Amino acid sequence: MVVSCDMVECGQCSKLNCRACIDDWTKKHPDCPNCRSEYKAKEQPNLYVANLLKDFKFKCVKCELTFAYRNQLKHENECLRRKLTCPICNEDNIYASEMESHLVESCP
């Protein structure tokens, strides 16, 4: 089972959605996929759910490292399997773990 760490809550029905999924959805549809009202994310996340999840362990779908929900942003910024753009040649989709060898071996 894959659980999203980056959740967004619908302002109308309070349903939690994966941010990437709801962003894709709202590019095609202006409404919430659950309650069908105009989709507007709540400014404040559901604190009850956030408190329940803060120590919940998640497994990164990219690198398979396990981390606590409260460390999600830290992991996203440090994940070795996150994709980067080369600052020299602008090549996209280089894994962070491979950037150093790319810079040495592939860039002019």
C-alpha positions as CSV (number, residue, x, y, z in Angstrom):
1,M,0.0,0.0,0.0
2,V,1.3,3.5,-0.9
3,V,0.4,6.3,1.4
4,S,0.9,9.9,0.4
5,C,2.8,12.1,2.8
6,D,1.9,15.3,1.1
7,M,-1.8,15.5,1.6
8,V,-4.3,18.2,0.8
9,E,-7.7,18.5,2.3
10,C,-10.8,19.6,0.3
11,G,-12.4,22.7,1.9
12,Q,-15.9,21.4,1.3
13,C,-15.9,17.7,2.2
14,S,-12.6,17.4,4.2
15,K,-11.4,14.4,2.1
16,L,-7.7,14.0,2.0
17,N,-6.0,13.7,-1.3
18,C,-2.4,13.2,-2.5
19,R,-1.2,16.7,-3.6
20,A,0.3,15.4,-6.9
21,C,-2.9,13.5,-7.7
22,I,-5.3,16.4,-6.9
23,D,-3.0,18.8,-8.8
24,D,-3.3,16.5,-11.9
25,W,-7.1,16.2,-11.3
26,T,-7.7,19.9,-11.0
27,K,-5.8,20.6,-14.3
28,K,-8.6,18.7,-16.0
29,H,-11.6,19.2,-13.7
30,P,-12.5,22.2,-11.5
31,D,-14.4,20.1,-9.0
32,C,-13.5,17.8,-6.1
33,P,-13.4,14.1,-7.2
34,N,-15.3,13.2,-4.1
35,C,-18.0,15.8,-3.4
36,R,-18.0,17.4,-6.9
37,S,-18.1,20.9,-5.5
38,E,-15.5,23.5,-6.7
39,Y,-12.2,22.2,-5.4
40,K,-10.5,24.6,-2.9
41,A,-7.8,23.2,-0.6
42,K,-8.0,24.1,3.1
43,E,-5.4,26.6,4.1
44,Q,-4.8,24.8,7.4
45,P,-4.4,21.0,7.3
46,N,-6.5,18.8,9.5
47,L,-4.6,19.1,12.8
48,Y,-6.2,15.9,14.2
49,V,-5.0,13.9,11.3
50,A,-1.6,15.5,11.3
51,N,-1.1,14.7,15.0
52,L,-2.1,11.1,14.4
53,L,0.3,10.8,11.5
54,K,3.3,12.7,12.9
55,D,5.0,9.5,14.2
56,F,3.6,7.2,11.6
57,K,6.3,5.6,9.5
58,F,6.3,6.0,5.7
59,K,8.4,4.2,3.1
60,C,9.7,6.4,0.3
61,V,8.5,5.0,-3.0
62,K,11.7,6.2,-4.6
63,C,14.5,5.0,-2.3
64,E,12.6,2.7,0.1
65,L,14.0,4.5,3.2
66,T,11.5,4.6,6.1
67,F,10.9,7.9,7.9
68,A,8.4,9.5,10.2
69,Y,5.7,11.7,8.7
70,R,7.1,14.7,10.6
71,N,10.4,14.2,8.6
72,Q,8.7,14.1,5.2
73,L,10.0,17.5,3.9
74,K,13.5,16.8,5.2
75,H,13.6,13.4,3.4
76,E,12.2,14.9,0.1
77,N,15.1,17.4,0.1
78,E,17.7,14.7,0.9
79,C,16.4,11.6,-0.9
80,L,19.1,10.2,-3.1
81,R,16.5,9.1,-5.7
82,R,15.0,12.5,-6.1
83,K,15.4,13.8,-9.7
84,L,17.5,16.9,-10.3
85,T,18.4,19.2,-13.2
86,C,22.1,19.5,-14.0
87,P,23.2,23.1,-13.3
88,I,25.7,23.0,-16.2
89,C,24.0,21.3,-19.1
90,N,20.4,21.5,-17.9
91,E,19.8,17.8,-18.4
92,D,16.7,16.7,-16.5
93,N,15.9,13.7,-14.4
94,I,19.3,12.9,-13.0
95,Y,19.1,11.1,-9.6
96,A,20.7,13.1,-6.8
97,S,22.9,10.0,-6.1
98,E,24.3,10.2,-9.7
99,M,24.8,14.0,-10.0
100,E,28.4,14.0,-9.0
101,S,29.4,11.4,-11.5
102,H,27.3,13.1,-14.2
103,L,29.1,16.4,-13.5
104,V,32.5,14.7,-13.8
105,E,31.8,12.3,-16.7
106,S,29.1,13.9,-18.8
107,C,29.3,17.7,-18.5
108,P,31.8,19.8,-20.6
